[in-house]
Amino acid sequence: MHFVVKAALAIAVASNSAAILCAQSTDFTIEGRPVQIHGFASQGFAVSDGNNYLTMNTRTGSFSFTDFGVNISAQLTPKLRIGAQLYDRNIGHLGNWHPEVDWAGVDYKFQDWLGIRAGKIKTVLGLYNDTQDMEFLHTWAILPQSIYPLDLRSSDIAHIGGDLYGTVALKQLGSLAYTVYAGFEPTDLYGGYVYGLKGFGVNVTAFNRSLQGGDLRWNTPVQGLLAGVSYMNQSVHSRGTNQLGLPSTSRSRKNQTSQFYVQYTRGALKLDGEYRRNMQDIFVSDLFAPPEILADSRSFYGSATYRFGKHLEVGGYYSRFYLDWADKLSDLDNHIFDKVASVRLDLTGHWDLKIEGHFMNGYGASDAFRSFYPQDNPQGFKPTTNLFVIRTGYQF
C-alpha cells in the first residue's frame, strides 16, 4: 500500500513540475546569423525493494533524480558552427548540483566526407553515448545501465580534444559514417568512480583519462537497418589518500573498450542491440588494496519499442552486465541482470511522462562503480531488486 501511495504522489508531483515549465525555444539572429537557444529539464521518482539504487534512497522512495541543461549554438557560415551546453544534475549523491560545461566546441564541415570538431566534444561510442543528456529522445526513463551507466555519465559523455568525421556514400551499398577522436576526459569528482572509492576509504583528489578512439556505422541498403562498431583506448591515472591519509594511486596498463551495435526501424517498430567488452589491467599503489586489478567486463542488451500513434509508446529491454567474464558468472556480486518494461506518454510536443519497471538480479561488485554501492546499503546486499521509476521531462 505504501508503494502505491508513493507512486501516486510521484505522478502528481512530476506532472505539476513539468506543467510549470512554459518556456519556448528562442531563435534569433545576430548580424544576420541564426542563433538558437534550447533547453531541457527532467524530474524523476524511484522506489524499490531489495537494494538502494544509483545512490538514491529508493527503499523509502526518492525524488532525488533531477537534471537540466541549456544550450546555445550559432551557424556562423554555411560550414562553420559553434555551440555550448551548461548542465547540472542531482541523482542521489551523484552530481550534487555542481554545474558543468557539458560540451562546447567549434565544428567546421569541409565536405560531406570530411569535417572537424574541436573543444569539449561529445564522445561517439555506440548508439546513444553522445545523446545520454537528451531524455526526450528516448523511450526509457533510464537507459540500459549495462552500457550507459548514469554513475559514469559526466566522464563518459564527452572529451576535450578533437574529432575528424564524415559520411561516405557507397551507392547501392548505403553509406558509411565515421568518427575518429583523441583527447582527454575531465575529472568528475561527483561521479560514481569517486563515490565508489569512498566506500573503500579512498578519497580521490584527481582522476585523469586520456583517450583515442573511433566509430564506424553503416547505413545499410536495407531500409531502416543500421550497424556499427566503436573502439576506445584509455589511459587512466587517479590520485588520492586512503583511510590513514597515506597516498593512494592507480594507473591503467590497459583499458580498452570495443562495442558493436545494430538498430532496425520499420514504421512504428524499433529494435536495438548492443554489446560492449571492456578489458582492464590496473596497477594500484595502496596498503589496503591488491597491487593489480584485472577485469574483462562484458555488457549487452536487446530492446524493442513500438509507438501507438502520436502520444503513446511502449517498450522493453533486457540488459546484462558482468564485472569479470573470467569469474563465476552466476555469482550475485559478479553480475547485474535487468528486465525492463516501460510506457512513454507524450502529453504535448514538449512534455513527456515515462513509467517504468525494473526487475533486477544481482548487484555486481562494489568496485564496478555502477548502480549498487555498499555505503548506500549498509545492511548488506539482497539478491534481487524491483524498481519502479516515474520520470517526466520538458524540452524547448
C-alpha positions as CSV (number, residue, x, y, z in Angstrom):
1,M,0.0,0.0,0.0
2,H,2.8,2.4,0.9
3,F,4.4,1.6,-2.5
4,V,1.1,2.6,-4.4
5,V,0.7,5.8,-2.4
6,K,4.3,6.9,-3.1
7,A,3.8,6.1,-6.8
8,A,0.6,8.1,-7.0
9,L,2.2,11.0,-5.2
10,A,5.2,10.9,-7.6
11,I,2.9,11.1,-10.7
12,A,1.1,14.1,-9.3
13,V,4.4,15.9,-8.4
14,A,6.0,15.1,-11.7
15,S,3.0,16.3,-13.7
16,N,2.9,19.6,-11.8
17,S,6.7,20.1,-12.1
18,A,6.6,19.8,-15.9
19,A,3.4,21.8,-16.3
20,I,5.0,25.0,-14.8
21,L,7.8,24.9,-17.5
22,C,6.3,27.1,-20.2
23,A,9.4,28.4,-21.9
24,Q,9.7,28.1,-25.7
25,S,12.7,27.8,-27.9
26,T,14.4,31.1,-28.6
27,D,15.7,31.6,-32.1
28,F,17.0,34.9,-33.3
29,T,19.8,36.4,-35.4
30,I,22.9,38.4,-34.7
31,E,24.1,40.4,-37.7
32,G,22.1,38.1,-39.9
33,R,23.5,34.9,-38.4
34,P,21.0,32.5,-36.9
35,V,21.3,31.8,-33.1
36,Q,19.4,29.1,-31.3
37,I,18.8,28.6,-27.5
38,H,17.3,25.4,-26.3
39,G,17.0,23.6,-23.0
40,F,15.5,20.7,-21.1
41,A,14.7,19.6,-17.6
42,S,13.6,16.3,-16.1
43,Q,12.4,15.2,-12.7
44,G,12.1,11.6,-11.6
45,F,10.9,9.5,-8.7
46,A,12.3,6.0,-7.9
47,V,11.2,3.4,-5.3
48,S,12.5,-0.1,-4.8
49,D,12.5,-3.1,-2.6
50,G,15.8,-5.1,-2.2
51,N,18.6,-2.6,-2.5
52,N,19.0,1.2,-2.8
53,Y,19.8,2.1,-6.4
54,L,22.0,4.7,-8.1
55,T,23.0,6.2,-4.7
56,M,19.3,7.2,-4.1
57,N,17.4,6.1,-1.0
58,T,15.0,4.2,-3.2
59,R,13.9,1.8,-0.4
60,T,11.8,4.6,1.1
61,G,11.3,6.4,-2.3
62,S,13.4,9.2,-3.6
63,F,12.7,12.3,-5.7
64,S,16.5,13.0,-5.8
65,F,16.5,12.4,-9.6
66,T,16.8,15.7,-11.3
67,D,18.7,17.2,-14.2
68,F,18.5,20.2,-16.6
69,G,20.5,21.9,-19.2
70,V,20.5,24.8,-21.6
71,N,22.5,25.2,-24.9
72,I,23.2,27.9,-27.4
73,S,24.5,27.5,-30.9
74,A,25.2,29.7,-33.9
75,Q,25.7,29.0,-37.6
76,L,28.4,31.5,-38.4
77,T,28.8,30.4,-42.0
78,P,27.3,27.5,-44.1
79,K,30.2,25.4,-43.0
80,L,31.1,26.7,-39.5
81,R,29.0,26.2,-36.4
82,I,29.8,26.9,-32.7
83,G,27.9,25.9,-29.6
84,A,27.9,25.0,-25.9
85,Q,25.8,23.4,-23.2
86,L,25.6,24.1,-19.5
87,Y,24.3,21.1,-17.5
88,D,23.5,20.3,-13.9
89,R,22.1,17.3,-12.0
90,N,21.5,15.7,-8.7
91,I,20.9,11.9,-8.6
92,G,21.2,10.7,-5.1
93,H,24.9,11.5,-4.2
94,L,25.9,12.0,-7.9
95,G,26.3,15.5,-9.3
96,N,25.4,17.2,-6.1
97,W,24.2,20.4,-8.0
98,H,27.7,21.2,-9.4
99,P,27.1,22.7,-12.8
100,E,29.4,21.8,-15.6
101,V,30.0,22.7,-19.2
102,D,28.6,19.5,-20.8
103,W,30.1,20.3,-24.2
104,A,31.4,23.4,-26.0
105,G,33.1,23.5,-29.4
106,V,33.5,24.6,-32.9
107,D,32.5,22.4,-35.9
108,Y,33.8,23.0,-39.5
109,K,32.5,20.8,-42.3
110,F,34.7,20.9,-45.4
111,Q,32.6,18.4,-47.4
112,D,30.1,15.6,-46.5
113,W,33.0,13.2,-46.2
114,L,35.3,15.4,-44.0
115,G,34.6,17.7,-41.0
116,I,36.5,18.6,-37.9
117,R,35.3,19.4,-34.4
118,A,37.4,20.8,-31.5
119,G,36.7,21.7,-27.9
120,K,34.8,19.7,-25.3
121,I,33.2,17.3,-27.8
122,K,30.6,14.5,-27.2
123,T,32.2,11.1,-27.4
124,V,30.7,8.8,-30.1
125,L,30.5,5.4,-28.6
126,G,27.7,3.0,-29.6
127,L,24.2,4.1,-30.4
128,Y,23.4,6.6,-27.5
129,N,26.5,7.7,-25.6
130,D,26.5,11.1,-27.2
131,T,22.8,11.6,-26.6
132,Q,22.5,10.5,-23.0
133,D,21.6,14.0,-21.9
134,M,18.6,14.1,-24.3
135,E,16.0,12.4,-22.2
136,F,13.3,13.4,-24.6
137,L,14.8,11.3,-27.4
138,H,14.5,8.0,-25.6
139,T,11.6,5.7,-24.7
140,W,13.3,4.8,-21.4
141,A,13.3,6.6,-18.1
142,I,16.7,5.0,-17.5
143,L,18.9,3.8,-20.4
144,P,20.3,0.3,-20.2
145,Q,22.8,0.6,-17.4
146,S,25.0,-2.2,-18.6
147,I,26.1,0.1,-21.5
148,Y,25.2,3.6,-20.4
149,P,25.7,3.8,-16.6
150,L,24.4,7.1,-15.1
151,D,27.1,6.8,-12.4
152,L,29.8,7.5,-15.0
153,R,27.8,9.8,-17.3
154,S,29.8,13.0,-16.7
155,S,33.1,11.5,-17.5
156,D,31.9,9.3,-20.4
157,I,29.8,11.7,-22.4
158,A,32.5,14.0,-23.7
159,H,36.2,14.5,-24.2
160,I,38.4,17.6,-24.5
161,G,40.2,17.3,-27.8
162,G,39.4,17.0,-31.5
163,D,37.4,14.8,-33.9
164,L,37.5,14.1,-37.6
165,Y,34.2,12.9,-39.0
166,G,32.3,12.4,-42.3
167,T,29.9,10.3,-44.3
168,V,30.9,8.4,-47.5
169,A,28.2,7.4,-49.9
170,L,28.5,3.7,-51.1
171,K,25.8,4.0,-53.8
172,Q,23.9,0.7,-53.8
173,L,25.6,-0.4,-50.6
174,G,24.2,2.6,-48.5
175,S,26.7,4.8,-46.7
176,L,29.4,4.8,-44.1
177,A,29.7,7.4,-41.3
178,Y,33.0,7.6,-39.4
179,T,34.4,9.5,-36.4
180,V,37.9,9.4,-35.1
181,Y,39.0,11.3,-32.0
182,A,41.7,11.9,-29.4
183,G,41.9,13.9,-26.2
184,F,41.2,13.5,-22.5
185,E,38.3,13.3,-20.3
186,P,37.9,15.8,-17.5
187,T,37.9,14.8,-13.8
188,D,34.4,14.2,-12.4
189,L,34.7,14.4,-8.6
190,Y,31.0,13.9,-8.2
191,G,30.5,10.7,-10.2
192,G,30.3,7.0,-9.4
193,Y,34.0,6.3,-9.6
194,V,35.0,8.8,-6.9
195,Y,31.9,8.0,-4.9
196,G,32.5,4.2,-5.1
197,L,36.1,4.5,-3.9
198,K,34.8,6.4,-0.8
199,G,33.2,3.1,0.2
200,F,36.8,1.7,0.5
201,G,38.0,4.7,2.5
202,V,39.8,6.3,-0.6
203,N,39.4,10.0,-1.1
204,V,40.2,10.8,-4.8
205,T,41.6,14.2,-5.5
206,A,42.4,13.8,-9.2
207,F,41.1,11.4,-11.8
208,N,42.5,11.8,-15.3
209,R,42.0,9.9,-18.5
210,S,43.4,10.3,-22.0
211,L,41.8,8.5,-24.8
212,Q,41.8,7.7,-28.5
213,G,39.1,6.0,-30.4
214,G,36.7,5.9,-33.3
215,D,33.3,4.8,-34.5
216,L,32.2,3.4,-37.9
217,R,28.5,3.0,-38.7
218,W,27.0,1.5,-41.8
219,N,23.6,2.7,-43.0
220,T,22.9,-0.5,-45.0
221,P,20.9,-0.7,-48.2
222,V,18.2,-2.5,-46.2
223,Q,15.8,0.3,-45.3
224,G,15.9,1.0,-41.6
225,L,18.9,-1.2,-40.8
226,L,22.0,0.4,-39.1
227,A,25.1,-1.5,-37.9
228,G,28.3,-0.2,-36.3
229,V,31.4,-0.7,-34.2
230,S,33.2,1.6,-31.8
231,Y,36.6,1.3,-30.2
232,M,38.2,3.3,-27.4
233,N,41.6,3.1,-25.8
234,Q,42.1,4.9,-22.5
235,S,45.0,5.7,-20.1
236,V,43.7,6.2,-16.6
237,H,45.5,7.7,-13.6
238,S,44.0,8.6,-10.2
239,R,45.5,10.1,-7.1
240,G,44.1,10.4,-3.6
241,T,44.5,9.3,0.0
242,N,43.4,6.2,1.9
243,Q,41.8,5.9,5.3
244,L,45.1,6.5,7.0
245,G,45.8,9.7,5.0
246,L,48.5,7.9,3.0
247,P,48.8,8.2,-0.8
248,S,46.6,6.0,-2.9
249,T,47.3,5.9,-6.6
250,S,46.3,3.8,-9.6
251,R,47.1,3.8,-13.3
252,S,46.0,1.6,-16.1
253,R,48.3,-0.6,-18.1
254,K,45.3,-1.5,-20.3
255,N,41.9,0.0,-20.6
256,Q,40.3,-0.9,-24.0
257,T,36.6,-0.9,-24.9
258,S,35.1,-2.5,-28.0
259,Q,31.4,-2.0,-28.8
260,F,29.2,-3.5,-31.5
261,Y,25.6,-2.4,-32.2
262,V,22.7,-2.8,-34.6
263,Q,19.4,-1.0,-35.0
264,Y,16.4,-1.7,-37.1
265,T,13.5,0.6,-37.6
266,R,10.3,-0.3,-39.5
267,G,7.4,2.0,-39.2
268,A,6.4,2.3,-35.5
269,L,8.8,-0.5,-34.5
270,K,12.4,-0.1,-33.4
271,L,14.8,-2.8,-32.3
272,D,18.2,-2.1,-30.7
273,G,21.0,-4.4,-29.7
274,E,24.5,-3.5,-28.3
275,Y,27.4,-5.5,-26.9
276,R,30.4,-4.0,-25.1
277,R,33.7,-5.5,-23.9
278,N,36.0,-3.6,-21.6
279,M,39.4,-5.1,-20.7
280,Q,41.3,-3.5,-17.8
281,D,44.7,-4.0,-16.2
282,I,45.2,-1.5,-13.4
283,F,48.2,-1.1,-11.2
284,V,47.4,0.1,-7.7
285,S,49.6,1.6,-5.0
286,D,47.7,1.4,-1.7
287,L,48.4,-0.5,1.5
288,F,44.8,-1.7,1.7
289,A,44.3,-2.8,-2.0
290,P,45.7,-5.6,-4.2
291,P,48.6,-4.4,-6.4
292,E,46.9,-5.3,-9.6
293,I,43.2,-5.3,-10.7
294,L,42.4,-7.4,-13.8
295,A,38.9,-7.4,-15.3
296,D,37.2,-8.5,-18.5
297,S,33.8,-6.8,-18.3
298,R,31.1,-7.7,-20.7
299,S,27.8,-5.9,-21.2
300,F,24.9,-6.3,-23.6
301,Y,21.2,-5.5,-24.1
302,G,18.4,-6.0,-26.5
303,S,15.4,-3.7,-26.7
304,A,12.1,-3.3,-28.6
305,T,9.8,-0.3,-28.8
306,Y,6.5,0.3,-30.6
307,R,4.7,3.7,-31.0
308,F,0.9,3.7,-31.0
309,G,0.1,7.0,-32.6
310,K,1.2,10.4,-31.5
311,H,1.0,10.1,-27.7
312,L,1.9,6.6,-26.7
313,E,5.0,4.4,-26.9
314,V,5.7,1.1,-25.1
315,G,8.8,-0.9,-24.9
316,G,11.1,-3.3,-23.0
317,Y,14.7,-4.3,-22.8
318,Y,16.8,-7.0,-21.3
319,S,20.2,-5.9,-20.0
320,R,23.2,-7.8,-18.6
321,F,26.4,-6.6,-17.0
322,Y,29.3,-8.9,-16.0
323,L,32.1,-7.4,-14.0
324,D,34.6,-10.1,-14.9
325,W,33.9,-12.7,-17.5
326,A,36.7,-14.9,-16.0
327,D,34.9,-15.2,-12.7
328,K,31.8,-17.3,-11.9
329,L,29.1,-15.6,-14.0
330,S,26.2,-16.8,-11.8
331,D,27.7,-15.1,-8.7
332,L,25.4,-12.3,-7.5
333,D,28.5,-10.0,-6.9
334,N,29.7,-10.5,-10.5
335,H,26.6,-9.6,-12.5
336,I,23.5,-7.3,-12.8
337,F,20.6,-8.6,-14.9
338,D,17.8,-6.1,-15.6
339,K,14.4,-6.8,-17.2
340,V,12.6,-3.6,-18.0
341,A,9.1,-2.6,-19.2
342,S,8.3,1.0,-20.0
343,V,5.5,3.2,-21.1
344,R,6.1,6.7,-22.5
345,L,3.3,9.3,-22.8
346,D,3.9,12.4,-25.0
347,L,1.5,14.7,-23.2
348,T,2.4,17.6,-25.6
349,G,5.0,18.2,-28.2
350,H,7.4,19.3,-25.5
351,W,6.4,17.3,-22.4
352,D,6.7,13.6,-21.8
353,L,6.0,11.3,-18.9
354,K,7.6,7.8,-18.5
355,I,6.5,5.0,-16.2
356,E,9.0,2.1,-15.9
357,G,9.6,-1.1,-14.0
358,H,12.9,-2.8,-13.5
359,F,13.3,-6.3,-12.2
360,M,16.9,-7.0,-11.3
361,N,19.0,-9.9,-10.2
362,G,22.5,-9.5,-8.7
363,Y,24.3,-6.3,-7.6
364,G,27.6,-6.6,-9.4
365,A,30.8,-6.0,-7.4
366,S,31.2,-3.0,-5.2
367,D,34.1,-1.8,-7.3
368,A,32.1,-1.9,-10.5
369,F,31.0,1.7,-9.8
370,R,27.5,1.4,-11.1
371,S,24.1,1.2,-9.6
372,F,24.8,-0.5,-6.2
373,Y,27.1,0.8,-3.5
374,P,27.9,-0.6,-0.1
375,Q,27.7,2.8,1.7
376,D,24.1,3.0,0.4
377,N,23.3,-0.5,1.5
378,P,24.9,-0.9,5.0
379,Q,22.5,-3.7,5.8
380,G,24.2,-5.8,3.0
381,F,23.0,-6.6,-0.5
382,K,19.9,-8.6,-1.3
383,P,19.9,-10.8,-4.4
384,T,17.1,-9.1,-6.2
385,T,15.8,-5.6,-6.6
386,N,12.4,-4.5,-8.1
387,L,12.5,-0.8,-9.0
388,F,9.6,1.5,-10.1
389,V,10.5,4.7,-11.8
390,I,8.5,7.7,-12.9
391,R,10.2,10.4,-14.9
392,T,8.9,13.5,-16.6
393,G,10.8,15.8,-19.0
394,Y,10.2,19.1,-20.7
395,Q,12.3,20.4,-23.6
396,F,12.2,23.7,-25.5
